Structures are given as C-alpha cells and as structure tokens.
Amino acid sequence: MLFLILWRLVTACSILLGLYMLYFGAVALFGFKKRRAMPHTSPRMRFACVVAARNEEAVIANLVHSLRRQNYPPELFDIIVAPNNCTDNTAAAAQAAGAQLFLPQGKIRSKGDVLHEVVEQLVFPGDYDAMCVFDADNLVHADFLARMNDAMCSGQAAVQGFRDSKNPEQSAISGCYSICYWMLNRFYNSARSTLGLSALVNGSGFAVTTGLLRQLGGWNTVTMTEDYEFSAQCALNGYKVAFVPEAVIYDEQPLTFRQSWRQRRRWTTGSLQGLQVYGSQLFRETVLRRSAVCFDMTMTFLTPFVQLASTVLGVTGALLVLAGHGVVFGGILLSGLRAAAMMLGIGAAGTVLGTSLAAALTVVLKKGNLRGVMKGVATFWLFTLSHMALTLLSFVKKEHSWKPIAHTNTSRIEDLSA
C-alpha cells in the first residue's frame, strides 16, 4: 500500500515538473520570432555609465576606451568608475583612461553595495536621466548608448542589452558560458520581449531610468545576485525589463572550471536568496494583480527548487523501481535492478543529448556554424549538470562572500569589431 502511494505521488509530481518544463519550452519557441527594432530617436537621455571595479587594472582602460568611442554626444554621458577593495592600480588606470572616480565609503560586500552609494551620492544629485551599469571586463559596442536612448525615449524604464562574449573560443569553459548567454538572449529575454513579459537583468549592459530608481527608493539589493533581485523588484512594482539586442556589450568569460565553480557558487546562492526574499511576494502579486509578468518571474525564481525536486524524484523513482517486482518494457519483464539502471541510463542519455543539441542549435543561430566553439558544445552537458550540482550544494551550504574572478583578456573593442 505504501509503495503504491509513493509511486502515485512520484508520478503526480513528475507530471507537474513536466508541465513546468513545457511552459519554459513553449515560451522559448517565441525566441525564433524576429523582433522589430525600436525606432531611432535623436540623443536626449543623459547617462551615468557606472562601473564597479575590484582589482581590474588589466582591463579597465579598454572598457573606458570603448565607452569614449560611443556614437553619442559626449556631453550626454559620464563614465564613472568605482574602485573598491582594490590592491592594485585600478583607480589610476581608470583615471588615466579618462574616467571619473567615485570612491565608496561604506563597507563594500558586493556590487549592489557600490551601486547603492553611486545612486545616492551621484545619480540622484546629478542631472542624469538614467544609469547604465557595466562590469570592468566589458567592451561596449559604439552604438550601445544610442540604442538605450531609443528604448528609453520610447517609454522603457529598465532595459537589458545583448550580452555577448569576448572569448567564446578560448577554452571549453568560456565556450559554455558564451552558449549560456546566447541562450538567455534568444530563448529567455527575446522570447519574453516578444510576448510582452519581462526580460532578466543579467549583471551588466543594462540601464535604468532615474525615475524608476526614485520610485524604488534607490538601488537597494541584499542578495549575492543584485541583477536577479532588481528584475524581481521591477516586476513587483509593475515594470517590465525591456530587451534591446541592438545594444551590445562583450563580456570576458572564465577560462577554467575552478574559476567557473567559484563564480557559479555565488550565482546559485543568490538565486536561492532571491527565492526566499521574493518568491512569496511574486506569487501574491500573481494572484492579486493577475500579473503575467509576476507569474513568469515566479516560475523563473522557482528554478532552484525545481532542480532539487527533480533530483529527489529521480532518485526516489529509481529506488521504488529497485524495490519493486520488476517492470515490463517492450514485452520483457525486467528485474528491479535492471529497470532502475535502464531508467537512470535513459535519463542521463536524454540529458546529454538534449543539452548538446540545444547548445549546437544556439551556436548555429548565433554564428551560422559551430566553428571555434565545438569544445563548448561538446562539454555543455557537463557544464549543465555541474550547475545543477552547485544548486543542490547551495541548499546545504550557501556562499557568504563575493570572490573576484581575475580578468586578463586585453582585447580592445576594435579587435572585436574588425
């Protein structure tokens, strides 16, 4: 009797997980639909281009250089670098390249802390219409600010640009990261933009109007992933994050699995923190306001819990099959051990094949071929499984400190535009 109850419970939960994945798959299909670019408008918005930098002496000047090459009136934007917790010459390198310096005074535990001080002490008192946020290792396409101006002049209050990669071909890990961002751009952000939902802010290459910041009471984030958190704050206050793929930045990706593990530990911890802080609020607004944006954001924030649930269900299902009297498959009665092994094998094979095909499709849609990124495509299944392992680890032990990732790629924007 207990066996039957457990089996029915596993079956019911598996159906719910299937519906969850079906939802994301259905939404992702709208990533194939071609979007219309926002109409170009004359420059009007005045931007504060903000960079939080920690030991970025090797790359900060190239970011500043790419921002100074913007096809946008120089009097309409300022480049503000905020060095924090530095033990190198980041500040001197940024200033020599032509940036203004802002030195945070409080205890800085994360980029969110830097943005809080910049907004309170520079953006609000200054004559800025919006703030753009970059990471020190970024390179910025010359039309970035012009396209952000287009979006904000059309009424958008929060805008995410296209996060591309400096070094997708440098290693298998950098290739996997690049594929992840290309997937996010097309199958999450572009798809949701097409459906009138909200994109996700993803770390850098985004802009927010001063008006929205004032409505939110400034930049106030408390988790390890301030971008994820800010996306939820927008949804809860009735705003959508627009996606503008014509506003492009290039991001340096980690090269080694060790660097990747450290960075993604912070991300998975932040996603769990986001679920704890905003999950119930998003669900409540989904019900009370019948908000499709909050519903979709709730589904996104549930991802860590769904990964945990799918793992538990998979293991429980295998144990039930193992403890049972066998399973009939293809007219053949398989013992519990063989049936469990077959179930786990089919699941593993499906994961490897599915993630590999998704990675290959993403690369072809972005580049037209797989040349140069085959190492990333071939190992993407392992990258995906390691991310799930990191999520499960974060349920047990959370990361509590922001550990910097060394950036050493000294490419200039001209190298990527050539």
VOPAGU-2260 file (C-alpha; in pm, 1 decimal, decimal comma):
REM VOPAGU-2260
SITE   aa  ch    i         X         Y         Z
SITE  MET   A    0       0,0       0,0       0,0
SITE  LEU   A    1     279,4     243,0      93,5
SITE  PHE   A    2     464,2     150,8    -226,0
SITE  LEU   A    3     156,8     235,3    -435,9
SITE  ILE   A    4     103,5     569,7    -257,8
SITE  LEU   A    5     467,5     668,5    -308,2
SITE  TRP   A    6     460,3     565,6    -672,8
SITE  ARG   A    7     146,9     772,0    -739,3
SITE  LEU   A    8     299,9    1068,3    -558,1
SITE  VAL   A    9     616,8    1046,1    -768,2
SITE  THR   A   10     406,3    1018,8   -1083,7
SITE  ALA   A   11     194,5    1322,7    -992,9
SITE  CYS   A   12     499,3    1534,2    -907,2
SITE  SER   A   13     669,8    1423,8   -1228,3
SITE  ILE   A   14     368,5    1544,8   -1426,8
SITE  LEU   A   15     391,1    1884,0   -1253,0
SITE  LEU   A   16     761,7    1906,4   -1335,3
SITE  GLY   A   17     681,1    1813,5   -1692,9
SITE  LEU   A   18     429,1    2097,5   -1712,4
SITE  TYR   A   19     687,8    2335,1   -1565,9
SITE  MET   A   20     941,2    2242,6   -1834,1
SITE  LEU   A   21     671,9    2254,4   -2100,5
SITE  TYR   A   22     595,9    2613,8   -2000,5
SITE  PHE   A   23     956,1    2722,7   -2047,8
SITE  GLY   A   24     982,5    2526,8   -2371,8
SITE  ALA   A   25     667,2    2688,4   -2511,3
SITE  VAL   A   26     785,2    3038,5   -2419,5
SITE  ALA   A   27    1129,7    2969,8   -2564,8
SITE  LEU   A   28     975,1    2899,6   -2906,3
SITE  PHE   A   29     896,0    3270,2   -2935,7
SITE  GLY   A   30    1270,6    3329,9   -2943,3
SITE  PHE   A   31    1258,4    3224,8   -3307,8
SITE  LYS   A   32    1026,0    3512,2   -3395,5
SITE  LYS   A   33    1202,9    3808,3   -3549,1
SITE  ARG   A   34    1161,0    4123,0   -3343,6
SITE  ARG   A   35    1124,3    4475,5   -3474,5
SITE  ALA   A   36    1393,0    4715,9   -3358,1
SITE  MET   A   37    1284,8    5023,7   -3168,6
SITE  PRO   A   38    1273,9    5340,5   -3381,0
SITE  HIS   A   39    1585,0    5556,3   -3369,7
SITE  THR   A   40    1549,4    5888,6   -3194,7
SITE  SER   A   41    1777,4    6187,0   -3152,2
SITE  PRO   A   42    2001,4    6179,6   -2841,0
SITE  ARG   A   43    1815,6    6312,8   -2537,5
SITE  MET   A   44    1893,9    6095,5   -2238,0
SITE  ARG   A   45    2186,8    6184,6   -2014,9
SITE  PHE   A   46    2354,4    5869,8   -1882,8
SITE  ALA   A   47    2574,3    5790,7   -1585,6
SITE  CYS   A   48    2785,2    5495,4   -1706,4
SITE  VAL   A   49    2878,6    5318,5   -1382,6
SITE  VAL   A   50    3146,6    5053,8   -1332,2
SITE  ALA   A   51    3215,0    4878,6   -1000,5
SITE  ALA   A   52    3576,7    4759,4   -1019,9
SITE  ARG   A   53    3779,2    4537,1    -791,6
SITE  ASN   A   54    4140,4    4466,9    -895,1
SITE  GLU   A   55    4070,1    4530,4   -1264,8
SITE  GLU   A   56    4387,9    4717,6   -1360,6
SITE  ALA   A   57    4446,0    4489,9   -1662,1
SITE  VAL   A   58    4113,1    4557,2   -1834,6
SITE  ILE   A   59    3953,7    4878,0   -1704,3
SITE  ALA   A   60    4122,9    5110,6   -1954,1
SITE  ASN   A   61    3988,1    4913,9   -2250,6
SITE  LEU   A   62    3632,8    4942,3   -2116,4
SITE  VAL   A   63    3671,5    5317,9   -2069,9
SITE  HIS   A   64    3817,7    5343,6   -2420,3
SITE  SER   A   65    3516,2    5162,8   -2570,7
SITE  LEU   A   66    3277,9    5394,8   -2385,1
SITE  ARG   A   67    3462,1    5704,6   -2506,1
SITE  ARG   A   68    3413,3    5579,7   -2865,7
SITE  GLN   A   69    3033,5    5586,3   -2835,9
SITE  ASN   A   70    2833,1    5726,0   -3126,2
SITE  TYR   A   71    2662,3    5951,7   -2877,2
SITE  PRO   A   72    2723,8    6314,4   -2774,8
SITE  PRO   A   73    2998,3    6312,0   -2509,3
SITE  GLU   A   74    2822,9    6585,1   -2311,9
SITE  LEU   A   75    2530,7    6345,3   -2256,7
SITE  PHE   A   76    2717,1    6078,9   -2062,0
SITE  ASP   A   77    2976,8    6046,1   -1787,5
SITE  ILE   A   78    3198,7    5743,4   -1726,0
SITE  ILE   A   79    3216,9    5673,1   -1352,5
SITE  VAL   A   80    3447,3    5401,3   -1217,4
SITE  ALA   A   81    3405,2    5299,6    -852,7
SITE  PRO   A   82    3715,0    5107,7    -736,1
SITE  ASN   A   83    3650,1    4906,0    -421,3
SITE  ASN   A   84    3855,9    4660,6    -214,7
SITE  CYS   A   85    4142,8    4704,6    -460,5
SITE  THR   A   86    4504,3    4604,4    -401,1
SITE  ASP   A   87    4625,9    4709,6    -745,3
SITE  ASN   A   88    4624,7    5029,1    -955,9
SITE  THR   A   89    4269,1    5005,9   -1087,6
SITE  ALA   A   90    4189,0    5362,9    -986,3
SITE  ALA   A   91    4496,8    5511,8   -1155,2
SITE  ALA   A   92    4439,0    5309,1   -1474,1
SITE  ALA   A   93    4073,7    5419,2   -1493,4
SITE  GLN   A   94    4157,3    5784,0   -1432,9
SITE  ALA   A   95    4438,6    5780,7   -1687,6
SITE  ALA   A   96    4196,2    5637,2   -1945,6
SITE  GLY   A   97    3958,8    5929,8   -1892,2
SITE  ALA   A   98    3705,9    5808,2   -1635,4
SITE  GLN   A   99    3578,4    5991,0   -1329,8
SITE  LEU   A  100    3646,6    5817,3    -998,9
SITE  PHE   A  101    3396,1    5753,5    -723,2
SITE  LEU   A  102    3538,3    5605,8    -403,5
SITE  PRO   A  103    3274,4    5420,7    -196,9
SITE  GLN   A  104    3296,4    5499,5     173,4
SITE  GLY   A  105    3096,1    5224,0     339,7
SITE  LYS   A  106    3171,7    4854,4     373,6
SITE  ILE   A  107    3150,8    4701,7      26,8
SITE  ARG   A  108    3046,7    4336,3      20,4
SITE  SER   A  109    2910,9    4320,5    -335,6
SITE  LYS   A  110    2844,6    4519,6    -649,3
SITE  GLY   A  111    2499,6    4601,9    -514,5
SITE  ASP   A  112    2660,8    4794,6    -228,7
SITE  VAL   A  113    2861,0    5001,4    -478,5
SITE  LEU   A  114    2553,3    5079,1    -686,7
SITE  HIS   A  115    2363,4    5187,1    -376,1
SITE  GLU   A  116    2626,2    5450,3    -294,8
SITE  VAL   A  117    2662,9    5567,7    -655,1
SITE  VAL   A  118    2287,8    5616,7    -691,8
SITE  GLU   A  119    2253,8    5804,6    -361,3
SITE  GLN   A  120    2559,5    6026,4    -399,0
SITE  LEU   A  121    2592,4    6080,6    -775,8
SITE  VAL   A  122    2291,1    5973,8    -979,9
SITE  PHE   A  123    2017,8    6133,7    -767,9
SITE  PRO   A  124    2200,9    6462,7    -700,7
SITE  GLY   A  125    2331,9    6478,5   -1058,4
SITE  ASP   A  126    2148,7    6580,5   -1371,9
SITE  TYR   A  127    2115,2    6224,1   -1503,5
SITE  ASP   A  128    1816,4    6072,0   -1677,7
SITE  ALA   A  129    1939,8    5714,7   -1642,2
SITE  MET   A  130    2217,6    5491,8   -1515,4
SITE  CYS   A  131    2395,2    5230,3   -1729,4
SITE  VAL   A  132    2582,4    4954,7   -1547,1
SITE  PHE   A  133    2887,9    4771,3   -1678,3
SITE  ASP   A  134    3146,9    4529,4   -1545,7
SITE  ALA   A  135    3512,6    4627,3   -1567,6
SITE  ASP   A  136    3595,4    4347,3   -1814,1
SITE  ASN   A  137    3326,1    4456,0   -2061,3
SITE  LEU   A  138    3376,8    4613,1   -2400,2
SITE  VAL   A  139    3088,3    4824,1   -2528,4
SITE  HIS   A  140    2969,8    4849,5   -2888,6
SITE  ALA   A  141    2983,6    5202,8   -3025,5
SITE  ASP   A  142    2603,5    5218,6   -3067,9
SITE  PHE   A  143    2516,1    5097,5   -2717,1
SITE  LEU   A  144    2412,7    5430,8   -2565,6
SITE  ALA   A  145    2229,5    5535,5   -2881,5
SITE  ARG   A  146    2016,2    5220,6   -2868,7
SITE  MET   A  147    1949,8    5265,8   -2496,9
SITE  ASN   A  148    1841,8    5621,7   -2574,4
SITE  ASP   A  149    1599,1    5485,1   -2835,8
SITE  ALA   A  150    1445,8    5242,4   -2584,4
SITE  MET   A  151    1409,3    5495,7   -2305,8
SITE  CYS   A  152    1273,0    5766,9   -2531,2
SITE  SER   A  153    1007,2    5514,1   -2635,4
SITE  GLY   A  154     899,5    5481,1   -2272,2
SITE  GLN   A  155    1106,7    5193,0   -2133,8
SITE  ALA   A  156    1228,1    5239,8   -1775,5
SITE  ALA   A  157    1459,0    4935,7   -1744,8
SITE  VAL   A  158    1646,7    4791,6   -2041,6
SITE  GLN   A  159    1880,3    4494,6   -2083,0
SITE  GLY   A  160    2120,1    4485,8   -2376,1
SITE  PHE   A  161    2271,6    4188,3   -2558,6
SITE  ARG   A  162    2546,9    4029,5   -2350,4
SITE  ASP   A  163    2795,6    3878,6   -2595,4
SITE  SER   A  164    3139,9    3726,7   -2530,2
SITE  LYS   A  165    3495,3    3846,1   -2585,1
SITE  ASN   A  166    3643,8    3498,5   -2579,0
SITE  PRO   A  167    3398,7    3219,5   -2674,2
SITE  GLU   A  168    3673,8    3020,3   -2846,6
SITE  GLN   A  169    3942,2    3046,5   -2576,8
SITE  SER   A  170    3850,3    2735,3   -2375,4
SITE  ALA   A  171    3570,7    2482,7   -2325,0
SITE  ILE   A  172    3452,1    2673,0   -2015,9
SITE  SER   A  173    3444,6    3011,7   -2191,3
SITE  GLY   A  174    3255,6    2842,5   -2474,3
SITE  CYS   A  175    2996,0    2701,9   -2231,7
SITE  TYR   A  176    2947,5    3042,9   -2070,8
SITE  SER   A  177    2904,2    3203,1   -2412,5
SITE  ILE   A  178    2642,5    2946,7   -2509,1
SITE  CYS   A  179    2455,9    3014,9   -2183,0
SITE  TYR   A  180    2439,1    3387,2   -2253,6
SITE  TRP   A  181    2338,2    3332,8   -2616,5
SITE  MET   A  182    2059,8    3103,6   -2493,7
SITE  LEU   A  183    1949,8    3361,0   -2237,9
SITE  ASN   A  184    1946,7    3634,6   -2501,7
SITE  ARG   A  185    1736,0    3446,6   -2754,3
SITE  PHE   A  186    1524,2    3191,8   -2568,1
SITE  TYR   A  187    1459,4    3385,5   -2248,3
SITE  ASN   A  188    1492,4    3759,4   -2298,9
SITE  SER   A  189    1396,1    3786,5   -2666,1
SITE  ALA   A  190    1111,2    3536,6   -2628,0
SITE  ARG   A  191     965,5    3723,4   -2332,1
SITE  SER   A  192    1004,7    4056,3   -2502,0
SITE  THR   A  193     800,8    3918,8   -2791,8
SITE  LEU   A  194     528,5    3801,1   -2552,9
SITE  GLY   A  195     513,4    4127,5   -2357,2
SITE  LEU   A  196     674,8    3976,0   -2048,6
SITE  SER   A  197     986,7    4094,1   -1865,3
SITE  ALA   A  198    1343,8    4014,9   -1958,1
SITE  LEU   A  199    1601,2    3938,7   -1690,2
SITE  VAL   A  200    1870,6    4186,8   -1599,0
SITE  ASN   A  201    2190,1    3983,0   -1622,6
SITE  GLY   A  202    2475,6    4157,5   -1449,9
SITE  SER   A  203    2594,5    4421,8   -1692,4
SITE  GLY   A  204    2495,7    4602,9   -2008,1
SITE  PHE   A  205    2167,8    4728,8   -1864,6
SITE  ALA   A  206    2015,2    5070,5   -1798,9
SITE  VAL   A  207    1751,8    5205,1   -1561,7
SITE  THR   A  208    1592,3    5547,9   -1553,6
SITE  THR   A  209    1645,0    5777,6   -1258,3
SITE  GLY   A  210    1265,7    5799,3   -1225,7
SITE  LEU   A  211    1234,7    5424,7   -1168,1
SITE  LEU   A  212    1525,8    5430,5    -922,9
SITE  ARG   A  213    1349,2    5703,2    -723,8
SITE  GLN   A  214    1028,1    5501,1    -720,8
SITE  LEU   A  215    1221,3    5201,2    -587,7
SITE  GLY   A  216    1383,7    5416,6    -319,2
SITE  GLY   A  217    1727,2    5391,9    -478,4
SITE  TRP   A  218    1932,9    5083,2    -552,5
SITE  ASN   A  219    1867,6    4850,8    -259,8
SITE  THR   A  220    1964,4    4487,6    -308,5
SITE  VAL   A  221    2057,8    4239,6     -36,0
SITE  THR   A  222    2135,5    3913,5    -217,4
SITE  MET   A  223    2450,2    3786,5    -389,9
SITE  THR   A  224    2286,7    3840,1    -731,2
SITE  GLU   A  225    2178,1    4202,5    -747,8
SITE  ASP   A  226    2071,4    4173,5   -1112,4
SITE  TYR   A  227    1829,3    3886,3   -1046,7
SITE  GLU   A  228    1694,2    4075,4    -747,1
SITE  PHE   A  229    1646,0    4400,8    -937,6
SITE  SER   A  230    1445,4    4213,1   -1204,4
SITE  ALA   A  231    1206,2    4097,8    -929,5
SITE  GLN   A  232    1178,7    4449,6    -787,4
SITE  CYS   A  233    1078,4    4579,0   -1130,0
SITE  ALA   A  234     810,0    4310,8   -1168,9
SITE  LEU   A  235     668,8    4373,5    -822,1
SITE  ASN   A  236     638,1    4745,7    -899,4
SITE  GLY   A  237     461,8    4688,2   -1230,4
SITE  TYR   A  238     760,2    4740,3   -1463,1
SITE  LYS   A  239     895,7    4515,4   -1735,3
SITE  VAL   A  240    1262,8    4493,4   -1823,7
SITE  ALA   A  241    1282,7    4555,5   -2198,6
SITE  PHE   A  242    1531,7    4363,5   -2412,5
SITE  VAL   A  243    1723,0    4555,6   -2678,7
SITE  PRO   A  244    1956,0    4316,3   -2867,1
SITE  GLU   A  245    2098,2    4602,1   -3075,3
SITE  ALA   A  246    2269,0    4737,0   -2758,3
SITE  VAL   A  247    2568,2    4502,9   -2740,5
SITE  ILE   A  248    2840,6    4450,9   -2482,8
SITE  TYR   A  249    3118,3    4192,6   -2484,9
SITE  ASP   A  250    3195,4    4011,0   -2162,0
SITE  GLU   A  251    3508,2    3816,3   -2064,6
SITE  GLN   A  252    3421,5    3459,0   -1967,2
SITE  PRO   A  253    3614,2    3244,6   -1714,4
SITE  LEU   A  254    3862,7    3001,4   -1864,7
SITE  THR   A  255    3889,4    2727,6   -1602,7
SITE  PHE   A  256    3642,7    2506,4   -1421,8
SITE  ARG   A  257    3777,2    2629,0   -1087,7
SITE  GLN   A  258    3701,8    2993,9   -1174,9
SITE  SER   A  259    3363,2    2888,3   -1307,9
SITE  TRP   A  260    3280,5    2691,7    -993,4
SITE  ARG   A  261    3360,8    2989,7    -770,8
SITE  GLN   A  262    3151,1    3230,2    -975,2
SITE  ARG   A  263    2854,6    2999,4   -1013,7
SITE  ARG   A  264    2855,7    2918,1    -640,6
SITE  ARG   A  265    2776,0    3284,5    -586,9
SITE  TRP   A  266    2508,3    3278,3    -856,4
SITE  THR   A  267    2333,4    2969,5    -720,1
SITE  THR   A  268    2342,8    3109,9    -367,0
SITE  GLY   A  269    2195,4    3435,1    -498,4
SITE  SER   A  270    1916,4    3253,4    -681,7
SITE  LEU   A  271    1817,0    3075,7    -359,0
SITE  GLN   A  272    1830,7    3403,1    -168,3
SITE  GLY   A  273    1610,1    3557,8    -435,5
SITE  LEU   A  274    1355,8    3278,7    -399,7
SITE  GLN   A  275    1349,9    3324,1     -21,2
SITE  VAL   A  276    1316,9    3703,5     -35,1
SITE  TYR   A  277    1087,2    3749,3    -336,1
SITE  GLY   A  278     916,2    3415,4    -405,1
SITE  SER   A  279     611,0    3471,0    -186,1
SITE  GLN   A  280     575,8    3836,8    -292,4
SITE  LEU   A  281     583,0    3744,1    -660,2
SITE  PHE   A  282     326,1    3468,5    -610,0
SITE  ARG   A  283      99,1    3703,2    -412,8
SITE  GLU   A  284     113,3    3967,8    -687,9
SITE  THR   A  285      47,9    3697,4    -946,3
SITE  VAL   A  286    -278,2    3614,5    -769,8
SITE  LEU   A  287    -388,6    3960,5    -656,9
SITE  ARG   A  288    -299,7    4152,2    -975,3
SITE  ARG   A  289    -331,9    3858,3   -1213,0
SITE  SER   A  290       8,1    3966,7   -1336,1
SITE  ALA   A  291     154,3    3754,5   -1614,8
SITE  VAL   A  292     491,2    3923,4   -1556,3
SITE  CYS   A  293     494,0    3825,3   -1188,5
SITE  PHE   A  294     378,7    3472,8   -1276,6
SITE  ASP   A  295     662,9    3431,3   -1523,3
SITE  MET   A  296     912,4    3574,9   -1273,8
SITE  THR   A  297     778,0    3336,0   -1007,2
SITE  MET   A  298     838,7    3044,0   -1242,3
SITE  THR   A  299    1194,0    3166,6   -1300,3
SITE  PHE   A  300    1265,1    3207,8    -929,3
SITE  LEU   A  301    1137,8    2853,4    -866,7
SITE  THR   A  302    1416,7    2706,0   -1079,9
SITE  PRO   A  303    1645,8    2606,8    -787,3
SITE  PHE   A  304    1357,2    2435,4    -607,7
SITE  VAL   A  305    1255,1    2255,2    -927,5
SITE  GLN   A  306    1611,9    2132,2    -977,1
SITE  LEU   A  307    1611,5    1995,2    -622,5
SITE  ALA   A  308    1268,7    1837,1    -669,2
SITE  SER   A  309    1365,2    1673,0    -999,5
SITE  THR   A  310    1674,8    1521,0    -837,9
SITE  VAL   A  311    1476,7    1388,0    -540,9
SITE  LEU   A  312    1206,0    1248,6    -768,2
SITE  GLY   A  313    1460,4    1081,9    -995,5
SITE  VAL   A  314    1634,9     911,3    -705,9
SITE  THR   A  315    1305,5     817,7    -538,2
SITE  GLY   A  316    1166,7     675,8    -861,6
SITE  ALA   A  317    1478,4     465,7    -914,7
SITE  LEU   A  318    1461,1     333,4    -557,0
SITE  LEU   A  319    1092,5     242,9    -597,3
SITE  VAL   A  320    1165,0      57,2    -918,1
SITE  LEU   A  321    1458,3    -114,2    -749,1
SITE  ALA   A  322    1237,4    -221,3    -458,7
SITE  GLY   A  323     953,4    -336,1    -684,3
SITE  HIS   A  324     885,6    -667,1    -854,0
SITE  GLY   A  325    1010,3    -560,9   -1191,8
SITE  VAL   A  326     888,4    -358,1   -1486,1
SITE  VAL   A  327     756,1    -475,8   -1820,0
SITE  PHE   A  328     943,2    -298,2   -2100,9
SITE  GLY   A  329     893,0    -389,1   -2464,8
SITE  GLY   A  330     713,2    -706,4   -2362,8
SITE  ILE   A  331    1006,6    -817,7   -2144,2
SITE  LEU   A  332     992,5    -835,4   -1765,6
SITE  LEU   A  333    1295,1    -654,4   -1625,4
SITE  SER   A  334    1412,6    -701,9   -1269,0
SITE  GLY   A  335    1407,0    -403,6   -1034,5
SITE  LEU   A  336    1783,1    -357,6   -1066,2
SITE  ARG   A  337    1782,9    -368,3   -1445,3
SITE  ALA   A  338    1477,4    -144,4   -1466,2
SITE  ALA   A  339    1633,4     113,7   -1232,2
SITE  ALA   A  340    1959,0     105,9   -1427,2
SITE  MET   A  341    1769,8     148,3   -1754,8
SITE  MET   A  342    1565,6     439,1   -1614,4
SITE  LEU   A  343    1875,9     620,6   -1491,5
SITE  GLY   A  344    2059,2     544,9   -1816,7
SITE  ILE   A  345    1776,5     677,6   -2031,9
SITE  GLY   A  346    1758,4     990,8   -1814,7
SITE  ALA   A  347    2133,7    1050,5   -1841,0
SITE  ALA   A  348    2137,6     989,2   -2215,3
SITE  GLY   A  349    1841,4    1221,0   -2263,9
SITE  THR   A  350    2013,5    1495,2   -2063,3
SITE  VAL   A  351    2338,4    1466,6   -2259,4
SITE  LEU   A  352    2163,8    1454,3   -2596,1
SITE  GLY   A  353    1911,5    1728,2   -2517,6
SITE  THR   A  354    2161,5    1978,5   -2377,9
SITE  SER   A  355    2410,2    1909,0   -2657,5
SITE  LEU   A  356    2150,2    1963,1   -2928,5
SITE  ALA   A  357    2025,2    2280,4   -2758,9
SITE  ALA   A  358    2382,2    2410,4   -2737,1
SITE  ALA   A  359    2453,2    2330,6   -3102,8
SITE  LEU   A  360    2129,1    2498,1   -3216,5
SITE  THR   A  361    2208,4    2809,3   -3012,3
SITE  VAL   A  362    2557,7    2839,7   -3159,7
SITE  VAL   A  363    2435,2    2790,7   -3517,0
SITE  LEU   A  364    2164,3    3054,5   -3471,1
SITE  LYS   A  365    2423,4    3298,5   -3332,8
SITE  LYS   A  366    2727,0    3227,9   -3554,7
SITE  GLY   A  367    2592,8    3032,7   -3851,4
SITE  ASN   A  368    2824,3    2737,4   -3777,8
SITE  LEU   A  369    2994,4    2553,3   -3491,8
SITE  ARG   A  370    3346,1    2658,5   -3583,0
SITE  GLY   A  371    3558,7    2753,5   -3283,9
SITE  VAL   A  372    3301,5    2661,8   -3017,1
SITE  MET   A  373    3289,7    2283,2   -3056,6
SITE  LYS   A  374    3465,5    2230,8   -2722,2
SITE  GLY   A  375    3190,5    2428,9   -2555,0
SITE  VAL   A  376    2914,6    2238,8   -2737,6
SITE  ALA   A  377    3072,2    1902,4   -2658,8
SITE  THR   A  378    3103,0    1975,0   -2285,2
SITE  PHE   A  379    2784,1    2176,1   -2237,2
SITE  TRP   A  380    2603,9    1876,3   -2087,6
SITE  LEU   A  381    2870,1    1851,1   -1816,8
SITE  PHE   A  382    2855,4    2227,4   -1755,3
SITE  THR   A  383    2477,3    2199,4   -1713,1
SITE  LEU   A  384    2498,2    1905,3   -1473,9
SITE  SER   A  385    2765,9    2081,6   -1269,2
SITE  HIS   A  386    2536,4    2383,3   -1238,4
SITE  MET   A  387    2261,3    2160,1   -1102,6
SITE  ALA   A  388    2512,6    2013,0    -855,4
SITE  LEU   A  389    2604,7    2365,9    -747,7
SITE  THR   A  390    2239,0    2449,2    -690,1
SITE  LEU   A  391    2193,4    2140,1    -473,5
SITE  LEU   A  392    2511,4    2227,9    -281,5
SITE  SER   A  393    2377,1    2577,7    -217,3
SITE  PHE   A  394    2072,0    2431,1     -43,0
SITE  VAL   A  395    2312,8    2279,6     209,2
SITE  LYS   A  396    2587,3    2542,8     224,7
SITE  LYS   A  397    2549,1    2895,7      93,5
SITE  GLU   A  398    2829,7    3120,9     -23,7
SITE  HIS   A  399    2871,9    3425,3     200,6
SITE  SER   A  400    3146,4    3630,2      36,5
SITE  TRP   A  401    3195,2    3788,5    -304,2
SITE  LYS   A  402    3514,1    3638,5    -450,6
SITE  PRO   A  403    3653,6    3822,9    -753,6
SITE  ILE   A  404    3733,3    3649,7   -1083,8
SITE  ALA   A  405    4062,9    3756,7   -1241,5
SITE  HIS   A  406    4021,1    3922,3   -1582,6
SITE  THR   A  407    4321,8    3919,5   -1813,3
SITE  ASN   A  408    4185,8    3944,7   -2168,3
SITE  THR   A  409    4326,9    4271,9   -2304,0
SITE  SER   A  410    4126,9    4282,0   -2628,6
SITE  ARG   A  411    4010,0    4624,5   -2741,6
SITE  ILE   A  412    3675,8    4699,1   -2898,6
SITE  GLU   A  413    3849,7    4742,8   -3234,6
SITE  ASP   A  414    3967,6    4379,4   -3216,4
SITE  LEU   A  415    3610,9    4255,2   -3187,2
SITE  SER   A  416    3471,6    4489,9   -3449,3
SITE  ALA   A  417    3732,7    4403,5   -3709,3
